[in-house]
Amino acid sequence: MVGLMSGIATIGFLWLAFRLVALGFRVLGWLLRIALVLGLIWLGLFTLPVLLIVGAAVVWELLRTVGIVH
């Protein structure tokens, strides 16, 4: 009888541990998704102005090379 009760308790603890690990992975997945989205937004906010400035500089140099602007 004690062996049966011990087995039931062991199965219960294993089930609870499995559920907690699964919940942890689910939370970790959501945190990684949020970090990815925030990282992409941050990267876009900081690279877009740089790309615009570099693009304007390239266009300006092309116009200077052609002789349209001095």
C-alpha positions as CSV (number, residue, x, y, z in Angstrom):
1,M,0.0,0.0,0.0
2,V,2.9,2.4,0.9
3,G,4.5,1.5,-2.5
4,L,1.3,2.4,-4.3
5,M,1.0,5.7,-2.5
6,S,4.6,6.5,-3.1
7,G,4.2,5.7,-6.8
8,I,1.1,7.9,-7.1
9,A,3.0,10.7,-5.4
10,T,6.0,10.3,-7.7
11,I,3.7,10.3,-10.8
12,G,2.0,13.5,-9.5
13,F,5.3,15.2,-8.9
14,L,6.6,14.2,-12.3
15,W,3.5,15.5,-13.9
16,L,3.7,18.8,-12.0
17,A,7.4,19.1,-13.0
18,F,6.6,18.4,-16.6
19,R,3.8,21.1,-16.6
20,L,6.1,23.7,-15.0
21,V,8.9,23.0,-17.5
22,A,6.4,23.3,-20.3
23,L,5.0,26.6,-18.9
24,G,8.6,27.8,-18.6
25,F,9.4,27.0,-22.2
26,R,6.1,28.7,-23.3
27,V,7.0,31.9,-21.3
28,L,10.5,31.8,-22.6
29,G,9.2,31.5,-26.2
30,W,7.0,34.6,-25.7
31,L,9.8,36.5,-24.1
32,L,12.1,35.7,-27.1
33,R,9.4,36.7,-29.5
34,I,8.9,40.0,-27.7
35,A,12.7,40.6,-27.7
36,L,12.9,39.8,-31.4
37,V,10.1,42.3,-32.3
38,L,11.6,45.0,-30.0
39,G,15.0,44.4,-31.4
40,L,13.8,44.7,-35.0
41,I,11.9,47.9,-34.2
42,W,15.0,49.3,-32.5
43,L,17.2,48.3,-35.4
44,G,14.8,49.8,-37.9
45,L,14.6,53.1,-35.9
46,F,18.4,53.5,-35.9
47,T,19.3,52.1,-39.3
48,L,16.6,53.9,-41.4
49,P,18.0,57.4,-40.7
50,V,21.5,56.2,-41.4
51,L,20.4,54.6,-44.7
52,L,18.6,57.8,-45.7
53,I,21.7,60.0,-44.9
54,V,24.0,57.6,-46.8
55,G,21.6,57.4,-49.7
56,A,21.4,61.2,-49.8
57,A,25.2,61.5,-49.8
58,V,25.5,59.0,-52.6
59,V,22.9,60.9,-54.7
60,W,24.7,64.2,-53.9
61,E,28.0,62.8,-55.1
62,L,26.4,61.4,-58.3
63,L,24.9,64.8,-59.0
64,R,28.3,66.5,-58.3
65,T,30.0,64.0,-60.6
66,V,27.6,64.7,-63.4
67,G,27.9,68.4,-62.8
68,I,24.3,69.2,-61.9
69,V,25.3,70.6,-58.5
70,H,28.5,72.2,-57.4
